Amino acid sequence: MQLRKRYLIPRLFVFIILATLYVFLNLQNFAYYTNRFWKPVLTCQNSDEEVDLLLKLANQIHTILSSMKIRHWLMYGSIWGARRISRPLPWDNDIDIGFVGEGVFAEMTLSAFFAPFEAAGLKIQNKWTQSGSIVISKPGLWLSVDLFAFYNHRGTMKRRGLESWVFALNYRTYHQFPAWLVEPELPQLKFGFFNISVPKGGIEIMKYLYPYNWWKVVPPNGCEPPH
Ligand SMILES: *[C@@H]1O[C@H](CO)[C@@H](O)[C@H](O)[C@H]1NC(C)=O
């Protein structure tokens, strides 16, 4: 009894430190634009050739998803790109697309879902277990398109995958939003040489994805905002 009491205070102390650290880490935004040392922003301005290739890749994926009748829309920084400059943000390393995880997608196996992308010669990085997402790229292109499945949980769209459990607070803070924002019919915006769906309500969705700076485009450190 005496022994347990003696260790109670240090244990409580360690617990509080770990809990604080967990909450602190969860409240960080780990998006690419935040320019973390383990994934620094490589360039403030992708070349026109790179952006063209990225847009072609995105259009290819958009066409495949449409042919599979999987509802999808631009997500995260790509919404800013479409709204502000009708193309991807110049420093972005990818185009983000959200899609409905229920219905058609839920009824097919992952390999059946991958098949048309593979048939088109695209490279697939399966991050399904980790973060309920799929990264698609082209051989020779460092930029990619990230697909994120979203599921309607009683009116809130949520992601899946281990990360969404381990970093539950982070996912709550940066990766969920009200379902009405992506209910049909979605508005379309020009994105490079094609049109693609975006969430409803203008920049309303940004309040949920970037709660601490949703009203502005935040360039990575050292980069200028696009005009
Ligand atoms: C995109 O939408 C605009 C406005 O609705 C339309 O004028 C234009 O033709 C569309 N472009 C393409 C490539 O479908």
The ligand as an ORCA input file, in Angstrom:
! r2SCAN-3c Opt
* xyz 0 1
  C     -17.543     23.852    -67.660
  O     -18.678     24.527    -67.171
  C     -18.914     25.770    -67.826
  C     -20.050     26.470    -67.092
  O     -21.108     25.604    -66.826
  C     -19.224     25.511    -69.288
  O     -19.462     26.735    -69.955
  C     -18.039     24.809    -69.924
  O     -18.329     24.463    -71.230
  C     -17.662     23.551    -69.137
  N     -16.418     23.049    -69.652
  C     -16.219     21.769    -69.929
  C     -14.867     21.401    -70.424
  O     -17.084     20.918    -69.784
*
